[in-house]
Amino acid sequence: MAHRERHRSERIGWLRAAVLGANDGIVSTASLVVGVAAADATHHGVLVAGIAGLVAGALSMAAGEYVSVSSQADTEQADLERERRELETDPQAEEDELTHIYLGRGLEPGLARTVARQLTAKGALAAHARDELGLTEELAARPLQAAFASAATFAVGAGVPVLTILVAPVPTLVPVVAGVSLLCLVALGSIAARVGGAPMLVGAARVSLWGMLAMLATAAVGRLFGTAVG
């Protein structure tokens, strides 16, 4: 039975979108909620702001990821189409191109030529996609997958501060939302680092730091404008 190894790089597409979505959901919504609450808004007003931020943010993330990854997919398809035309019009030059690639990787000239011919015979376009363009099935751009992952994880992340609003006492709304959100950011960063094979402490620190800065900034803005208006 053939043994197939699974590598962390296979997760990079959905992992990037999921971590980005959840992180942005927590940070942006918690920051919005903290800023509004710091301006002495009513409990109902803070809740409405949080829900509005959740919905708008999830849709924005989905649209942004879809457009971005679609552009990447279009570029990949354009490169593949160009390779297909070149294989049809000048197959020998394309074989020579593969040979030079394998020479550059350390193969002997005769072996490099043999490998290029055999891979061309079994699937010329696939060989050029992988070895010349660096495109593989595992790392191919998937716009819908990225859009759904980002929207869903943003909504989950944004749900943290929104649910906290429902249970936190009004006088302590700002510190409770900020504290719960930071704890979730630490957990998110640790899990993402663990899945990606990076140090968990580093992953936790880099997401929680930016989250803390964002909430401090919006709290200052809310306090400033709340006091000015009041």
Secondary structure, DSSP 8 states (H G I E B T S, - for coil): -------GGGGHHHHHHHHHHHHHHHHHHHHHHHHHHHTT--HHHHHHHHHHHHHHHHHHHHHHHHHHHHHHHHHHHHHHHHHHHHHHH-HHHHHHHHHHHHHHTT--HHHHHHHHHHHHHHHHHHHHHHHTS---STT---HHHHHHHHHHHHHHHHHHHHHHHHHS-GGGHHHHHHHHHHHHHHHHHHHHHHHHTS-HHHHHHHHHHHHHHHHHHHHHHHHHHHHHH-
